[in-house]
Amino acid sequence: MKVVKVLLITLGVMLVLIGFGWQVWLKDQVAFARVATAYGAKQVCSCLHVAERPMDSCMDDFTTDISAVSIADDGAETSATVLGGLVSAKARFEPGLGCTLVKP
């Protein structure tokens, strides 16, 4: 019975620490990841399809480090993912309209 109490207390402390870590650090990181993927997908889509520049040139446009963001283009859509695909965004090129973000 004593072992069960120790395990329950340990589990409770761990849950409190995880919740604290989420509020202090992870919540801001996830919010930043959402903005970074959306911005990256839209910018690279516009660079590739509107400005008709190569991908290497488009990646040089970013002034902040986006090395954690994976950006790919399949010709119709440009996608940006981070955190192993947990956070992602897509932008689609429409002739005459340019690039817009699309809902996943």
PLY file of the C-alpha trace (Angstrom):
ply
format ascii 1.0
element vertex 104
property float x
property float y
property float z
element edge 103
property int vertex1
property int vertex2
end_header
0.00 0.00 0.00
2.90 2.33 0.77
4.35 1.75 -2.70
1.05 2.74 -4.31
0.97 6.00 -2.35
4.54 6.82 -3.39
3.71 6.08 -7.04
0.57 8.23 -6.93
2.44 11.13 -5.32
5.26 10.80 -7.87
2.73 10.75 -10.72
0.99 13.81 -9.31
4.24 15.74 -9.02
5.21 14.79 -12.56
1.85 15.98 -13.90
2.25 19.31 -12.12
5.75 19.73 -13.56
4.56 18.86 -17.06
1.71 21.37 -16.76
4.11 24.03 -15.53
6.51 23.30 -18.40
3.64 23.58 -20.89
2.55 26.97 -19.56
6.03 28.43 -19.29
7.84 27.11 -22.33
6.04 24.72 -24.66
2.89 26.77 -25.26
4.95 29.61 -26.73
7.00 27.20 -28.82
3.88 25.64 -30.37
2.44 29.10 -31.11
5.72 30.12 -32.76
5.72 26.89 -34.78
2.21 27.62 -36.10
3.23 31.11 -37.21
6.54 29.93 -38.67
4.98 27.16 -40.75
2.21 29.39 -42.11
4.62 32.20 -42.93
7.14 29.81 -44.48
4.60 28.05 -46.68
3.10 31.30 -47.96
6.43 33.04 -48.58
8.04 30.12 -50.37
4.91 29.50 -52.45
4.91 33.13 -53.58
8.64 33.07 -54.23
8.48 29.88 -56.31
5.28 30.44 -58.27
4.79 34.22 -58.45
8.41 35.39 -58.59
9.49 32.14 -60.33
12.71 31.89 -58.35
14.53 28.67 -57.38
14.06 27.14 -53.90
17.60 28.02 -52.75
16.98 31.67 -53.53
13.66 31.58 -51.68
15.25 30.13 -48.55
17.78 33.00 -48.49
14.91 35.49 -48.01
14.32 34.47 -44.38
16.08 36.71 -41.87
15.52 34.38 -38.91
16.71 30.81 -38.50
14.04 28.48 -39.87
16.23 25.40 -40.03
13.70 23.47 -37.91
10.98 24.06 -40.52
10.86 21.58 -43.40
9.52 23.17 -46.58
8.53 21.19 -49.68
6.79 22.03 -52.93
5.02 19.52 -55.16
4.11 21.93 -57.93
0.54 22.56 -56.77
1.05 23.15 -53.06
3.85 24.28 -50.82
3.91 22.71 -47.37
5.86 23.58 -44.25
6.12 21.24 -41.27
7.84 21.30 -37.91
8.00 19.09 -34.82
7.89 15.93 -36.89
4.70 16.94 -38.69
2.74 17.86 -35.57
2.45 21.45 -36.78
2.05 22.10 -40.50
0.70 24.58 -43.03
0.04 24.52 -46.76
-0.19 27.25 -49.37
-1.67 26.79 -52.84
-0.92 28.80 -55.97
-3.88 29.95 -58.07
-2.99 31.67 -61.36
-4.13 35.28 -61.30
-4.62 35.22 -57.52
-1.22 34.23 -56.16
-0.63 32.03 -53.13
-3.05 31.56 -50.23
-2.96 29.40 -47.15
-5.29 26.42 -47.24
-6.81 24.53 -44.36
-5.27 21.08 -43.85
0 1
1 2
2 3
3 4
4 5
5 6
6 7
7 8
8 9
9 10
10 11
11 12
12 13
13 14
14 15
15 16
16 17
17 18
18 19
19 20
20 21
21 22
22 23
23 24
24 25
25 26
26 27
27 28
28 29
29 30
30 31
31 32
32 33
33 34
34 35
35 36
36 37
37 38
38 39
39 40
40 41
41 42
42 43
43 44
44 45
45 46
46 47
47 48
48 49
49 50
50 51
51 52
52 53
53 54
54 55
55 56
56 57
57 58
58 59
59 60
60 61
61 62
62 63
63 64
64 65
65 66
66 67
67 68
68 69
69 70
70 71
71 72
72 73
73 74
74 75
75 76
76 77
77 78
78 79
79 80
80 81
81 82
82 83
83 84
84 85
85 86
86 87
87 88
88 89
89 90
90 91
91 92
92 93
93 94
94 95
95 96
96 97
97 98
98 99
99 100
100 101
101 102
102 103
